[in-house]
Amino acid sequence: MNTAGAIRMAETMTLPLTFDTPGTAAALVKVCEEDFEDRLTRMAGEVSRACAGEDVHILRLSGPTCAGKTTAAGKLTEALEADGLTVYPISLDDFYYDRHVLLARSGDGEPDYDSAETLDRETLRQCIDQLLRSGRAQLPVYDFKAGTRSTYRTLEIPAGVRPVFLFEGIQAVYPQVTALLSGVPSRSVFINACRSVTVGEEVFTPNRLRLLRRLVRDAALRGADPAFTLSLWKGVRANEEAAILPFAGDCDFTIDSTMAYEVHMLAPHLRRLLTEHPVKGPEEALAGEIVRRVAGVEGIPSSLLSSDSLYREFIPVCMD
């Protein structure tokens, strides 16, 4: 298949199980990456014009789990700074309570990382107040593998700089968080996997794509085995439907992070992960379904990704 074919696949999000022509996978990855970068750059231009036209100090970037928020925040920061703005990204994940606190609150042996109650909103409020009042604050840094705040970092705005604070995290659209920004001019960006990907005869919906992303990411970066990740999924989805997705339509800008290549790129990692860590119990059927659906999918090597690709959020360089 030639590059034009890869472009058509990227647009229709329908792919074969295997590729017959050498170079097809690389062409597909290239087209998808360029398309996403182009869409993000255009959106950044719109955000930049909004910031220039009004006294905007706050940007909020939200989306459900494994939508690509962290990388999009970095890329959005780069694009906005290329337009002359000074952006300071702040991850809401760093304001999580320690894992033992979340476990004690959940009462069911599983930490809650999704509701507004998982955040230390008082510390977040203090940091926001300090930044807006004095331009200086001590921000926590959260270590997910350790399940605790590992350290603090000092954020200090130089004199004469008009800062734009970019708050990134699933809770950035929660009313309990937006209330902390009451009275401060702001804009909001929502990112999500918005399209399905069909591989052969299997249709992978946006929600299923995000689950596959999370299985691979959490194993690599958070030390979570697949049984644990799958056990959380029902609660994660329930919270998204109740507390995240209802506010998506209120955001000023949206961007789709679906990549046509992603099932092919995730497939070998999923097969290895679910083979090395067999899932038993209530999640065994779901794990078996995933294995069956990706069984015949030809893998696309993640080494085709650049180091700053959005998809590195789910398949880091260390997994190449």
N, C-alpha and C positions, 0 to 999 in steps of 0.2 A: 504494500500500500504506500502511495506517495504522500507528500506533505499535505496536499489538498485533501486527501482522504482523511488524514489526521485532523484537519481543520473541521471537516464535516462531522467527524466523530465527536470533537469537542463541543460542537454546537448542539448536536442531537443527544449527546451523552449515552450513545448506544455503541457497545464495543463487542468484538468477538472474544471467545475464550482464549484463543491463541492468535499470534501474528504470523503471517506467511512470509512477509518480506523483511529482510534485514534493514534496520534503521527506522522501522515504523514506530517502535516504542520511544526511541529518542526524539523523533519528530513530534510525536503526540505530547510528550512531556514539555518540549520546547514551546509548542503552540499554547498549551494550557497555562504555562508559567507567564508567557508574554501577555496573554489575554488578561490574566488576573492583575498583573502589574499595570497594564494600561487602564483597567477599570479603577484600580485603587488610585492611580495618579490623577485621573479625571475627577474622582470624588474628592481627593485632597485639594484640588484646585477650587472646587466649590466651597469646601470648608474654609480654605484660606480667604476666599473673597468674603465669606460671611464674617470671619474674624476681623478682616480689615474694615468692613463696613460698620461694624458695631463694636462696642466695648466688651468683647468676649474674653473671659479669663479661664473658663472651664470647658473642657471637652470631656464627654462621657462616652466610653466605648464599651458596649455590652453585647451579649449574645449567649446562647446556651453553651453547655460544656462541649469542648472540642470543636468549636466553630472556627478557631484560629485567632482568638482575640489578642493573645500576647504578641504574636508575630505581626499581626495587622497594626497593633499599636506602634511597634518599632518602625514599620514601613511608613505608616502615616506620619510619624514624627519626622522621618527623613524627608518626606515629600513636603511637609509644611515648612520645615526649616529651609529647604531649597527655595521656598517662596518668601523667605525673609523673616519668618516667625521664630520665636524662641520657645520651644516646647519642653515640658518636663513631665515625662511619663511617671505615673504612680499606680502600682498594681494594688488593687483591693485585696488580692490574695495575701498580701503581707500583713493584713489586719485580722487574719483569722486568730481565734483563740487557740491555745495549745491543744493538741490532740486529746490529752487526758481530760480537759474541760469539756470538749465536744462529746467525748465518749460518755462522760458522766451525765451530760444533758440529754443525750439520745435515749439512754436507758435500754437499748436493744443490741449493744455490742458493736454498733457501726457508727463511726463519726459522721456528723452532718456537715457537709461542706457547701451546702446550697442555699439554705434559708438565710434571711437577714440576721437571724439570731446567732449565726456562726461568726459574725464580725464583731470585733471590739469597737463598736461605733463611738464610744466615748473617746477613745484614743484617736480615732479617725477625725472626730469633730475637733479635737484639740489641735491636731496637725493642720487641718484646713484653716482653722482660725488663725494659727500662727503664721501660716504661709501668706494668707491674705492681709494680715495686719503688719507683719514684720519682714516677710520674705525669707524666713528661716524656720526650719523645723527638723526634729529628729524623727525619721521614719523607720518603722520596724522592717526587718527582713525575715521572711518565713522560710524555714527549711522543711519541705514536705516529707522527706525521708525520715527526719528526726521528729517531725510533728510538733515543732516548737519554733519560736522566734530565735534565730541564731545570732543575730546582731542588730545593730541600728546603723542607719546611714544619715549623714547630715545633708540636707538640701538647703542651699543658700542661694538666693537670687541676687546677682550683682546689681549694684546701683544703676539706675537708668534703663534697666531692661524691663520691657512690658511682657510678663510671662503668660504663657498659656499652659495650664495644668491639664494633663490628659489622664483622667482616671479610668482604668481598665479593669473589668471584671464582670462576672455574671450579675452581681448585685448593683451595678451602676445604674440600672433602671428601676430598682426597687424604690417604692415611695419612702421607705425608712432611710434610704441613703440620699435620695434627691432632696429630702427635707433638710439635710445638713447643708445643702447648697442654696437654700432659699434666699432669694434676693441677689444672688450672684449671676450675672449673665452667663449663659451656657448654651452649648450645642451638643447634640447626641448622635452617635453613630451605632448602628446595629449590624452585626455580622452573623451569618448563619450559613450552613449548607442548605441551599434552597431547592436544588434539583436532584432527581433520582438518577442513578447510573444503572443501565441495563447491561449485563455481561452474559452473552449467550442468551439463555432463556430466563435468567435470574434477575429480578428487579431489586435493587438495593435502594431503599427510600432514604431521604436525608437523615432521618432519625437513626436508621440502621447504620448508615455510613459513619455517623458520629460515634456510635457504640464501637464499631470496629476501630476507629481512630483511637478511642479511649483505651481499649484493651491493649493496644500496642504501646501507646504513650505511657500509660500508668505502669506497665511492666518495666519499661526502660528507665523512666525518670522518677517514679515514685515507689518502686520496689513492690508493687501490688501484683499478686498472682491473679489469673483470670477469674477464678471463682469469686474472689473478693469484689472485683470490678463488676462482674455480672450481678452479684447480690445487691449492689447499690443501685443498679440501673432503674428499676421500677420506681424507687423513691426519687431519683434524679429527674426522671421524666414527669412524675407527678408535680414536682416543684416547678419545673419549666412551664408546664401548662397553667399552673396557678399563679406564678410570680414573675415569670420572664416574658413569655410569648405574648401575653395580653398587652404589654407595653411596647412591643416592637413597632406597631403602627404609629406610635407617638414620636418615634425618633426622627430626627431631621434627615439622616442619610442612612442608606442600607447598602450592603455589599454581600455578594454570594461567594462563598469559599469552596463550592463543590469543584472538584477536579475530575475530569473524565478518566484519568489514569489511575485513580486512587485504589480501586478494588484490586487491580493487578499489582500495585505496589505493596499493598497491605497483605495480600494473600500469602506469600511465603512466610512472613513474620507471624501471621495468625496460625498457619499450619504448624510451625515450629513451637510456638507458645502453647497451643492447646494440646500438642502431643507431649511436650516435656512436662506440662502441668495439667494432667487430666482433671476435669471438673466432675465432681460427684455431688449428689444431693439435689436440691431444688433447681439449680441452674444447669444441671447436666443436659437436659433436653435442648436448651438454648445453645449451649456450647456445641452439641452435636449438630444442630442445624447449621451453625456457622461453618463448621468443618466441612459439612456436606456441600454447602453452597459455594465454597471457594476451592473445592477439591480439584477441579479441572482448569482453574484459572492460571494462565501462564504468568509468571512473575515478571515484573518490571523492576530492575535494580534501582534502589534508592540512590546509588552513586550518580545517577543521571541528574539528581537535584543539585542546585547550587547550595552553598552553605547558608545562604540567607533566604532560601525558599520558605514560603509559609508552611509547606508540608514538613519542614524540619521540626516543627512543633510536635509532630506525631511520630516521625521517624528520624531521630537525631543522627548526626554524623557518625557517632560511635557504633551504630548498627549497620553501617555499610559493609 
